[in-house]
Amino acid sequence: MEYGVLPAVSFDADLGFQYGGLVNLFQYGDGSRYPMYDHSLYFEISRYTKGSGIYRIYYDSDRLVEGLRVTTDLTYMPELAYDFYGFNGYEAVYNQDWEDDASAAYKSRMFYKMSHNLFRFKTDLQGAIGSAGWRWIAGVNLLNFDIGSVDVARMNEGQDEADLLPSVEEQPGLYEKYIEWGLISPEEADGGFIPELKGGFVYDTRDNRPNPMEGVWTEAVLVAAPEFLGSESGFGKMAITHRQYFTLIPEDLSLAYRLGWQHTLWGDVPFYYQSQVITSVMTGASSTGLGGVRSLRGIKRNRVVGDGMVFGNFELRWKALYFNFINQAFYLGVNSFLDAGRATSLIEVESRLPAMDENRNDYFDFGAEALHVSYGLGLRIAMNRNFIVAVDYGRAIDSQDGESGFYVGLNYLF
């Protein structure tokens, strides 16, 4: 049995200090398949001092049931200040001054935030089709979203008078304005329950799951949330993702890329679900709309939300240094990356807008959506090839996407 332990420590001016930790346990059986494992069990408990956090148990194995890969995820993620920048990427104008502390008298640093609590239970099964890398996918995903305004009173606890946030009544955020304008319906405004059924196919020839040096990993996944199972509204989405890996220098240097597309096939998708990025297997605690650590690094999280979207990630990965420490095998990796994505099917906004007292151009730029691009560098510290600590720094090309992002977590992006 091997394991990796990592403290979760960070600081955010609005969320407070993050504290906690995570443990990833690996069981390799007799070791004949190393670095492939028989069972992986992941635990994370981390909180922010003002209430946000991650509570997660994740299990992955191709030995629990003969002939099947089983992954199960049980997660609760409360967030007091979840990013909300509107719909359709650049068509929703981002004004950085409105969330700067110095401009709080006009807007608020909580202007692009809302409360977002997610409970998720999912189980996915994969089974082989023949012996040439093809697999079928089936799964059930139960999601419960609890959405609302930012708890400003809680955010103000312990703040100096000069730093106090205005109340939602004094200064509504974008979430409250979308409700006022009818872009978020009263039925959806507080969240809801989404029971999701998943099916599809995977073609996988990777030589190593955590950091492949060659092969492809392609999947087509269909998800449906039927009303008869309790969904607030019935809908279906499809996602196709292709990943490919090339060895440039044996064992040490590789080129990897990922191309993804997803689209709404039928029904009305609740706004709080539109940010979900559909995959066969989750590699992190969250998988949400373009922008942030899981998709477009350096671009603000959830900056691109639409009825359909496309994205790509391109990475050079170099294992720069190998060493042994505490009787374990480590390598130090360096990667450079380019990320890009955009909304391809837009959520209808313009025809639904009522007459506005405010300048509409402050909030909307219809027809402006285009490719969102970021670039950056990353560092990886891998123990026994499976437990990988990831550090990434990305910068956005366009100031409408923010400036930059710094991320510390686990695993390669794909």
Summary of the structure (lengths in Angstrom):
residues: 414
radius of gyration: 21.6
end to end distance: 25.0
largest distance: 69.7
contacts: 1351
relative contact order: 0.13
helix: 10%
strand: 53%
